[in-house]
């Protein structure tokens, strides 16, 4: 093999190695930033028309004085509370970094172009899922927000987080199956696999991705439920 060919191969190997390390560091940093940002958002409760985006209102659905979300508030909840939040962008980049390291999906390669496809797909998936969820809840008169458990004990609170992944309140305080969330997780996952490489099928890998997204929703609700404790932990961690 010619010397120039060996040099080109070594140069390409060094470039790929540098890119791999860079994206690993970026992925870890952005995953940490996304987690910290998510906990901060969930705990600080930014207001949209006087209503907290991520944490429960002082009143729970069904209680005297509780007012269901209006159409305008639902729109602000999605565009300002979700799409306008930096969390979804952190999560997209962190997810793309993890996929790049794992080499998924196969066929997109470990290149800057492949990384861009992963980041764009992750962002599209997250926004599509939440859009289907919130639009469907609006059509059915359900509240897409998470309401923390008014109970004590870790198991009871964790159980509430899992339960509220699959259920949602209506305006009168009754619980219903939150079908729009399930449709959003599986439908969004199946849609994005249509532009994956040919070996990825919506009814196979798309459904598997939906399982993973639903599991992520459980994790997000656990973070919401235990956000005060998580925030205290992060403050202590920063002091270290």
C-alpha positions as CSV (number, residue, x, y, z in Angstrom):
1,X,0.0,0.0,0.0
2,X,1.4,3.4,-0.9
3,X,2.7,5.7,1.9
4,X,0.3,8.4,1.0
5,X,-2.6,6.0,1.3
6,X,-1.4,5.0,4.8
7,X,-1.1,8.6,5.8
8,X,-4.7,9.4,4.6
9,X,-6.0,6.4,6.5
10,X,-4.3,7.5,9.7
11,X,-5.5,11.0,9.2
12,X,-9.1,9.8,8.7
13,X,-8.8,7.6,11.7
14,X,-7.5,10.5,13.9
15,X,-10.4,12.7,12.6
16,X,-13.0,10.1,13.4
17,X,-11.4,9.5,16.8
18,X,-11.4,13.2,17.6
19,X,-15.0,13.6,16.5
20,X,-16.0,10.6,18.6
21,X,-14.4,12.0,21.8
22,X,-15.9,15.5,21.1
23,X,-19.4,14.2,20.7
24,X,-19.1,11.9,23.7
25,X,-18.1,14.9,25.8
26,X,-20.8,17.0,24.2
27,X,-23.4,14.3,24.8
28,X,-22.5,14.0,28.5
29,X,-22.5,17.7,29.0
30,X,-25.8,18.2,27.3
31,X,-27.4,15.3,29.0
32,X,-26.4,16.8,32.4
33,X,-27.6,20.3,31.2
34,X,-30.9,18.9,30.0
35,X,-31.4,17.1,33.3
36,X,-30.5,20.2,35.3
37,X,-32.7,22.4,33.1
38,X,-35.6,20.0,33.3
39,X,-35.5,19.9,37.1
40,X,-35.2,23.7,37.2
41,X,-38.2,24.1,34.9
42,X,-40.2,21.6,36.8
43,X,-39.4,23.1,40.2
44,X,-39.5,26.8,39.4
45,X,-42.9,26.6,37.6
46,X,-42.7,29.3,35.0
47,X,-46.2,30.8,34.5
48,X,-48.2,31.0,31.3
49,X,-51.2,33.2,31.8
50,X,-50.8,32.7,35.5
51,X,-50.7,28.9,35.2
52,X,-47.5,26.9,35.8
53,X,-46.3,25.0,32.8
54,X,-44.8,21.9,34.4
55,X,-45.9,21.7,38.0
56,X,-49.4,21.4,39.4
57,X,-51.5,24.5,40.1
58,X,-52.4,25.1,43.8
59,X,-55.8,23.6,42.9
60,X,-56.2,20.1,41.5
61,X,-58.8,19.3,38.8
62,X,-62.2,18.8,40.3
63,X,-61.6,21.1,43.3
64,X,-63.7,24.2,43.8
65,X,-62.2,27.1,42.0
66,X,-60.2,25.0,39.5
67,X,-60.5,26.4,36.0
68,X,-59.8,24.1,33.0
69,X,-57.3,25.3,30.4
70,X,-58.6,27.6,27.7
71,X,-57.6,27.2,24.1
72,X,-55.2,30.2,24.4
73,X,-53.6,28.7,27.5
74,X,-53.2,25.3,25.7
75,X,-51.5,27.0,22.8
76,X,-49.1,28.9,25.1
77,X,-48.5,25.7,27.1
78,X,-47.2,24.0,23.9
79,X,-45.4,26.8,22.1
80,X,-43.9,28.7,25.1
81,X,-43.8,25.9,27.6
82,X,-42.5,23.2,25.4
83,X,-41.2,24.3,21.9
84,X,-40.0,27.6,23.5
85,X,-38.2,25.8,26.3
86,X,-34.5,25.1,25.9
87,X,-35.1,21.6,27.4
88,X,-36.3,20.1,24.1
89,X,-33.2,21.4,22.3
90,X,-30.9,20.0,25.0
91,X,-32.7,16.7,24.8
92,X,-32.5,16.5,21.0
93,X,-28.7,17.1,21.0
94,X,-28.1,14.8,23.9
95,X,-30.2,12.1,22.2
96,X,-28.4,12.6,18.9
97,X,-25.0,12.3,20.7
98,X,-26.1,9.0,22.3
99,X,-27.3,7.6,19.0
100,X,-24.1,8.7,17.2
101,X,-21.9,6.9,19.8
102,X,-24.1,3.8,19.5
103,X,-24.0,3.9,15.7
104,X,-27.8,4.0,15.5
105,X,-29.5,4.1,13.1
106,X,-27.1,2.1,11.0
107,X,-26.5,3.7,7.6
108,X,-26.2,7.2,8.8
109,X,-22.6,6.9,9.7
110,X,-20.5,8.7,12.4
111,X,-20.2,11.9,10.4
112,X,-21.3,15.5,11.0
113,X,-24.0,14.9,8.4
114,X,-25.2,11.8,10.2
115,X,-25.1,13.7,13.5
116,X,-27.3,16.4,12.0
117,X,-29.8,13.9,10.8
118,X,-30.0,12.4,14.3
119,X,-30.4,15.7,16.0
120,X,-33.1,16.9,13.5
121,X,-35.0,13.6,13.8
122,X,-34.8,13.7,17.6
123,X,-36.2,17.2,17.7
124,X,-38.9,16.3,15.2
125,X,-39.9,13.3,17.2
126,X,-40.1,15.1,20.5
127,X,-42.2,18.0,19.1
128,X,-44.4,15.6,17.1
129,X,-45.1,13.5,20.1
130,X,-46.0,16.4,22.4
131,X,-48.0,18.1,19.6
132,X,-50.2,14.9,19.1
133,X,-50.5,14.6,22.9
134,X,-51.6,18.1,23.6
135,X,-53.8,18.5,20.6
136,X,-55.6,15.2,21.4
137,X,-56.0,16.1,25.0
138,X,-57.5,19.4,23.9
139,X,-60.0,17.6,21.6
140,X,-61.0,15.3,24.5
141,X,-61.1,17.9,27.2
142,X,-58.2,16.5,29.1
143,X,-55.5,18.3,30.9
144,X,-52.0,17.4,29.6
145,X,-50.1,18.8,32.6
146,X,-48.7,16.7,35.4
147,X,-50.2,17.1,38.9
148,X,-48.0,16.0,41.7
149,X,-49.4,13.6,44.3
150,X,-50.8,15.1,47.4
151,X,-49.5,12.1,49.4
152,X,-46.5,11.1,51.4
153,X,-44.1,8.2,50.9
154,X,-41.8,7.5,48.0
155,X,-43.7,4.4,46.8
156,X,-47.0,6.3,46.7
157,X,-45.5,9.2,44.9
158,X,-43.6,7.0,42.4
159,X,-46.9,5.1,41.8
160,X,-48.6,8.4,41.0
161,X,-45.9,9.2,38.5
162,X,-46.3,5.9,36.7
163,X,-50.1,6.1,36.8
164,X,-50.2,9.6,35.4
165,X,-48.2,8.6,32.4
166,X,-51.2,6.7,31.2
167,X,-54.1,8.8,32.7
168,X,-55.2,12.4,32.6
169,X,-57.7,14.5,34.4
170,X,-60.7,16.1,32.8
171,X,-62.0,19.5,33.9
172,X,-64.2,17.9,36.6
173,X,-61.4,15.9,38.2
174,X,-62.2,12.5,36.7
175,X,-59.4,10.3,35.4
176,X,-59.4,9.0,31.9
177,X,-57.0,6.9,29.8
178,X,-54.6,9.4,28.1
179,X,-54.8,7.9,24.7
180,X,-53.4,10.9,22.9
181,X,-50.1,10.5,24.8
182,X,-49.9,6.8,23.8
183,X,-50.8,7.7,20.2
184,X,-48.2,10.5,20.2
185,X,-45.4,8.2,21.5
186,X,-46.1,5.4,19.1
187,X,-47.4,7.4,16.1
188,X,-44.5,9.8,16.2
189,X,-41.9,7.0,16.5
190,X,-43.5,5.1,13.6
191,X,-43.6,8.3,11.4
192,X,-39.9,9.2,11.9
193,X,-38.8,5.7,11.0
194,X,-40.2,6.2,7.5
195,X,-37.0,8.3,6.7
196,X,-34.7,5.9,8.5
197,X,-32.5,3.5,6.4
198,X,-34.5,0.8,4.5
199,X,-33.9,-1.9,7.1
200,X,-35.9,0.1,9.7
201,X,-39.7,-0.7,9.6
202,X,-42.3,1.5,11.3
203,X,-44.2,-1.6,12.5
204,X,-41.0,-3.1,14.0
205,X,-38.4,-0.6,15.0
206,X,-41.0,2.2,15.1
207,X,-43.1,0.3,17.7
208,X,-39.9,-0.5,19.6
209,X,-39.0,3.2,19.7
210,X,-42.6,3.9,20.9
211,X,-41.9,1.5,23.9
212,X,-38.8,3.5,24.7
213,X,-40.6,6.9,24.4
214,X,-43.3,5.7,26.8
215,X,-40.6,4.6,29.2
216,X,-39.0,8.0,28.9
217,X,-42.4,9.6,29.8
218,X,-42.4,7.5,33.0
219,X,-39.0,8.8,33.8
220,X,-40.0,12.4,33.1
221,X,-43.0,12.1,35.4
222,X,-40.8,10.6,38.2
223,X,-38.5,13.7,37.8
224,X,-41.6,15.9,38.0
225,X,-42.9,14.1,41.1
226,X,-39.6,14.3,42.9
227,X,-38.4,17.6,41.5
228,X,-38.0,19.3,44.9
229,X,-35.7,16.6,46.1
230,X,-33.8,16.5,42.8
231,X,-33.3,20.3,42.9
232,X,-31.9,20.1,46.5
233,X,-29.5,17.3,45.3
234,X,-28.3,19.4,42.3
235,X,-27.7,22.4,44.6
236,X,-25.5,20.2,46.9
237,X,-23.8,18.7,43.9
238,X,-22.9,22.1,42.5
239,X,-21.4,23.1,45.9
240,X,-19.1,20.1,45.7
